[in-house]
Amino acid sequence: MALVKVRPKFQVTLPTEVRERAGVGVGDLLEAKVERGKITLIPKSVIDRRLAEGLEDIRAGRVYGPYATVAQAQAAFRARGAKSAARRGRRPKLG
């Protein structure tokens, strides 16, 4: 069992063995929680919010394609844009 000391600015240094076993490196983020009187540090990875939303869309099956060519993708997006504009009562943009 490794002991750590709380420094004047409430900083602690994680012992090498603990860092290596947890796979924690310089610059990594840790989530700190208190559970039943114990402090728990959990390594976390942070991703951009839009990327997280995109990954959630993929998991939920809200995706289009794949397309064999750029022309197929453009045609599909134009068709969806025209359909969406029609639902809103607008003329679709051309181009």
Residue pairs with C-beta under 8 A, 6 or more apart in sequence:
2 15
2 17
2 18
4 12
4 13
4 14
4 15
5 12
6 12
14 22
14 24
14 41
19 25
22 41
22 43
23 43
24 30
24 43
28 43
29 43
29 44
29 45
29 46
30 41
30 42
30 43
30 44
31 41
31 42
31 43
31 44
32 39
32 40
32 41
33 39
33 40
33 42
34 40
47 55
57 63
64 76
64 80
65 73
65 76
67 73
67 76
78 92
81 92
81 93
82 92
85 91
85 92
85 93
86 92
